[in-house]
Amino acid sequence: MFASGKKGSEFDSRIIVYRNVSTPQTVPTGTWTKLELDSIRLDNLNEYDETTNYRFTATEAGVYHVALSVDFQSMAADKGAKCGIGWNGNSPAATVGYLPIGSTSTISAGGDDNVMCSGSFELTQNSYLEAFVWHNHGSDRSIVEPSVMSIERFA
């Protein structure tokens, strides 16, 4: 039990969102693109917009952990993909408001590619986070299931 008298987690803010398999998202090559995670598995405080902005907006100030796993369909051998989290309107490529948490994954034999990233953000109330992806395949690629993001407040 915590000092507040609550059992379990001290904080209620947690989400799990994912990309619906029936509608893959197309991502152009060489461009940071916002990931449209359009389905909600868990959203305790209604903090994720899955229909318009595809972003998490904190209802309370705190420190949040973010984990993102993205699957690219049919990547060519020796090509790469990466993911990242944008903060308050900045893409991961921006120099302000970006925590560099993604790394490039290189495909050795071709096929589907999974990239993962995670990190923590100190957010004020109404700050928001968005998932982004990038690849250098040379032509458009589709984002497929099981692409998923989880966010949980821990402080």
C-alpha positions as CSV (number, residue, x, y, z in Angstrom):
1,M,0.0,0.0,0.0
2,F,1.2,3.5,-0.8
3,A,1.2,6.6,1.4
4,S,-2.0,7.8,-0.4
5,G,-3.7,4.6,0.8
6,K,-4.0,3.2,-2.7
7,K,-3.2,-0.4,-3.4
8,G,-1.2,-1.5,-6.5
9,S,0.2,1.3,-8.6
10,E,0.4,4.8,-7.1
11,F,-0.5,6.3,-10.5
12,D,-3.5,5.4,-12.7
13,S,-2.2,6.7,-16.0
14,R,-1.4,3.9,-18.4
15,I,-2.2,3.0,-22.0
16,I,-1.7,0.3,-24.5
17,V,-2.5,1.2,-28.1
18,Y,-1.8,-0.6,-31.4
19,R,-2.2,-0.6,-35.2
20,N,-5.3,-2.4,-36.4
21,V,-4.1,-5.3,-38.7
22,S,-7.0,-4.8,-41.2
23,T,-5.8,-1.3,-42.1
24,P,-1.9,-1.2,-42.5
25,Q,-0.4,2.3,-42.5
26,T,1.9,3.3,-45.4
27,V,5.2,5.0,-44.5
28,P,7.3,6.8,-47.2
29,T,11.0,6.1,-47.4
30,G,13.5,8.5,-45.7
31,T,10.9,10.5,-43.8
32,W,10.0,10.6,-40.1
33,T,6.2,9.7,-40.2
34,K,3.7,9.9,-37.3
35,L,2.5,6.4,-36.5
36,E,-1.3,6.1,-36.5
37,L,-2.0,3.7,-33.7
38,D,-5.7,3.5,-34.2
39,S,-6.9,0.9,-31.6
40,I,-6.9,1.0,-27.8
41,R,-6.4,-2.0,-25.6
42,L,-6.1,0.0,-22.3
43,D,-6.6,3.7,-21.5
44,N,-7.4,4.2,-17.8
45,L,-7.8,8.0,-18.0
46,N,-8.8,8.6,-21.6
47,E,-5.5,10.1,-22.5
48,Y,-5.0,8.7,-26.0
49,D,-6.7,10.0,-29.1
50,E,-6.9,7.1,-31.6
51,T,-9.0,8.9,-34.2
52,T,-7.6,12.3,-35.0
53,N,-4.2,13.2,-33.5
54,Y,-2.9,9.7,-32.6
55,R,-1.3,11.0,-29.5
56,F,-1.1,10.6,-25.7
57,T,-1.9,13.8,-23.7
58,A,-1.0,13.7,-20.0
59,T,-3.8,14.6,-17.7
60,E,-1.3,15.1,-14.8
61,A,2.3,16.2,-14.5
62,G,4.7,13.3,-13.8
63,V,7.4,11.0,-15.3
64,Y,6.1,8.5,-17.9
65,H,7.8,5.5,-19.4
66,V,7.1,4.8,-23.1
67,A,7.8,1.6,-25.0
68,L,7.2,1.3,-28.7
69,S,7.5,-1.8,-31.0
70,V,6.9,-1.4,-34.7
71,D,6.7,-4.0,-37.5
72,F,7.6,-3.0,-41.1
73,Q,6.3,-5.3,-43.8
74,S,8.7,-6.7,-46.5
75,M,11.9,-4.8,-45.8
76,A,14.8,-5.4,-48.2
77,A,18.1,-6.9,-47.1
78,D,20.7,-4.3,-45.9
79,K,18.0,-1.6,-45.3
80,G,17.1,-0.1,-41.9
81,A,14.2,1.2,-39.9
82,K,13.9,3.1,-36.6
83,C,11.3,4.5,-34.2
84,G,11.2,7.4,-31.9
85,I,8.9,9.5,-29.7
86,G,8.0,13.1,-30.5
87,W,7.2,15.5,-27.6
88,N,4.8,18.4,-27.8
89,G,4.7,18.6,-31.6
90,N,8.3,17.9,-32.4
91,S,9.3,14.9,-34.5
92,P,12.2,12.7,-33.3
93,A,14.3,14.5,-35.9
94,A,13.8,17.9,-34.2
95,T,16.5,19.2,-31.9
96,V,14.1,20.6,-29.3
97,G,11.8,18.4,-27.3
98,Y,13.2,15.1,-28.4
99,L,14.5,12.2,-26.4
100,P,16.6,10.1,-28.8
101,I,15.3,6.6,-27.8
102,G,15.2,4.8,-31.2
103,S,18.0,3.0,-32.9
104,T,18.4,1.8,-36.5
105,S,17.8,-1.9,-37.1
106,T,19.4,-3.3,-40.2
107,I,17.9,-6.3,-42.1
108,S,20.4,-8.9,-43.1
109,A,18.3,-11.3,-45.1
110,G,15.2,-9.3,-46.1
111,G,11.7,-9.8,-44.7
112,D,9.6,-8.1,-42.1
113,D,11.5,-6.0,-39.6
114,N,10.7,-5.1,-36.0
115,V,12.2,-2.1,-34.3
116,M,11.8,-1.2,-30.6
117,C,12.5,1.8,-28.5
118,S,11.8,3.0,-25.0
119,G,12.5,5.9,-22.7
120,S,11.1,8.2,-20.0
121,F,9.7,11.7,-20.3
122,E,9.0,14.3,-17.6
123,L,5.7,15.8,-18.7
124,T,3.6,18.7,-17.5
125,Q,-0.2,18.5,-17.6
126,N,-1.4,18.6,-21.2
127,S,2.0,17.8,-22.6
128,Y,1.7,15.2,-25.4
129,L,3.7,12.3,-26.9
130,E,3.5,10.9,-30.5
131,A,5.0,7.8,-32.0
132,F,7.1,8.2,-35.2
133,V,8.8,5.7,-37.6
134,W,11.4,6.0,-40.3
135,H,13.0,3.6,-42.9
136,N,15.3,3.7,-45.9
137,H,13.9,0.8,-48.0
138,G,13.7,3.0,-51.1
139,S,10.0,2.8,-51.5
140,D,6.9,3.0,-49.3
141,R,6.5,0.3,-46.6
142,S,3.5,-0.8,-44.6
143,I,3.3,-0.9,-40.8
144,V,1.6,-4.1,-39.7
145,E,0.5,-5.9,-36.6
146,P,1.8,-6.3,-33.9
147,S,2.9,-2.6,-33.8
148,V,2.1,-1.4,-30.2
149,M,2.9,1.4,-27.8
150,S,2.5,1.4,-24.0
151,I,2.9,4.4,-21.7
152,E,2.7,4.4,-17.9
153,R,3.3,7.1,-15.3
154,F,5.7,6.0,-12.6
155,A,6.5,9.2,-10.7
